[in-house]
Amino acid sequence: MRTDSKINRKKFYTWEEHKKELMKDPGFIRAYQLLQPEFLITRKIIEARIKNGVTQNQLAKKMGTKQSAISRLESGNANPSLNFLKKLAEALDSRLEIRLLPR
């Protein structure tokens, strides 16, 4: 958090401002790059759910799981199994595709 000296109010960083500062740290950059696959999976899951017009609760019911499991997955606090991802893809009327690409 930074302070605006003229008004003496706290100004909060946006995520982009904060990320820009963090990206000056080589250790953070390495950790961030290692997490890119997780970020991508999470983003794609959220996009697919929204595109299908279903809530977390509706998706959970279609999968036979709890809304909290979907919430943990979308917040990046879960490491889903391949079986879970298959159920998720089916519930979202999607095809699961996992690829390894050369760097």
Secondary structure, 3 states (H helix, E strand, C coil): CEEECCCCEEECCCHHHHHHHHCCCHHHHHHHHHCHHHHHHHHHHHHHHHHCCCCHHHHHHHHCCCHHHHHHHHCCCCCCCHHHHHHHHHHCCCCCCCCCCCC
